[in-house]
């Protein structure tokens, strides 16, 4: 009997389900952007004080608390309220709280012993750019007595707190750039490098640096925004207020965005390296998509004015970091032999010129969007030139000689260039931390609110005779001159304020200019008007009660 030995059949490569992998990668990118959009708070703008209790110059019997109400939510613990009694002694030393859970109001308790006379109140709150907004007013207990002065509030940052917060922000930017660059390299440029222990160690270090620095930035945000000294930095109320604020909530959004991004990073590290061009391109695109969502937390987490950044400005900021990440990640891995495979170096050499162009475009866009030719745009253009030179070095490193000679030559070149890359990344991250993303898109001087917002005049408490058994009615009037217009805020006080309609007219001689008002809330009306000319005008407010009765209150104003 003849035995026939069969040759083993060649293993047939099974299809990897490229369509399924593509869908999974798209879902991963969508999850990162979904987490970002779902958790990032909207910019609220600069708060305006619309009413106080007690009212400005109001005579009261014995108030239990001083309450300040703003036109938008204000993190209570990031604000400061100081009160001097008629003898000029400070009587309030606690941080404000939200009365009855009202996020748009802050309150401090009055001392148990209250003297007759005039109390002086000063307050500060952070603006949208973390610049102090402040104001002051007085009220009288029983009868007016000249106050001993206006309390002073310190609004300079502690150097230790500022250094820790800015360093944490800079380290977070550098870590996210490095992490994205490493992930892109092992996904699209040199997939076999993912098997090396040094690559996985670098990825872990970059991830922990990003998470740790973001947490430090979050913890230090409260003391940084509230201008408190470092010894008070661990006050739990400050951490709570940081989470409540837009800047702190945006840092939490970064951590939320990192959750799906970390899942994708883990899959990239544990799965077999990509073997086809389609796999490399799809994985690289997914890395850039997830990295873009994480990079978007830079301009969104920084203090920003209302309505910023615009989609174009956000794209410019993301493009700047993406253009940094790809060459930096390649430079770091080229420092080690695991990254010096000829194909990986050649692919990186093709990407770096494009990154240099993208950096130049992003730097130019920063200038075009209103930033001015400052350190950040100039730095972006300088780094673009460095990357262009690096691309030329890479092209020389892959040409001629044996593989060992090319690797050795490239290694010698990369030693110096890697040091330059570390310096470039650190410098750029520091510029980004000092020069927030939103400042590139804010109108006017960087980070500055209008003068009328920075130093707010107290609401004018106006009274009128209702002609009913209930006696007098009252309202708080706020006038904010900004540029060529006059903003008007009217708060009708009392139980019937929510049912009272308000119309306003500017009068002078025989002229009358209507000021359109919109109901912005119960008993709260807002509007604005362009004042025809400077001079002394009379602002007439007509209040129409629910029973049809009308009352008119007039307030003289000087338009300068």
Secondary structure, 3 states (H helix, E strand, C coil): CCCCCCCCCCCCCCCCCHHHHHHHHHHHHHHHHHHHHHHCCCCCCCCCEEEEECCCCCEECCCCEEEEEECCCCCHHHCEEEEECCCCCECCCCCCECHHHCCCEEEEECCCCCCCEEEEEEEEEECCCCCEEEEEEEEEECCCCCCCCCCCCCCCCCHHHHHHHHHHHHHHHHHHHHHHHHHHHHHHHCHHHHHCHHHHHHHHHHHHHHHHHHHHHHHHHHHHHHCCCHHHCCCHHHHHHHHHCHHHHHHHHHHHHHHHHHHHHHHHHHCCCCCCHHHHHHHHHHHHHHHHHHHHHHHHHCCCCCCCCCHHHHHHHHHHHHHHHHHHHHHHHHCCHHHCCHHHHHHHHHHHHHHHHHHHHHHHHHHHHHHCCCHHHHHHHHHHHHHHHHHHHHHHHCCCCCHHHHHHHHHHHHHHHHHHHHHHHHHHHHHHHHCCHHHHCCCCCCCCCCHHHHEECCCEEEEEECCCCCCEEEEEEEEEEECCEEEEEEEECCCCHHHCEEEEEEEECCEEEEECEEEEECCEEEEEECCCCCEEEEEEEEEECCCCCEEEEEEEEEEC
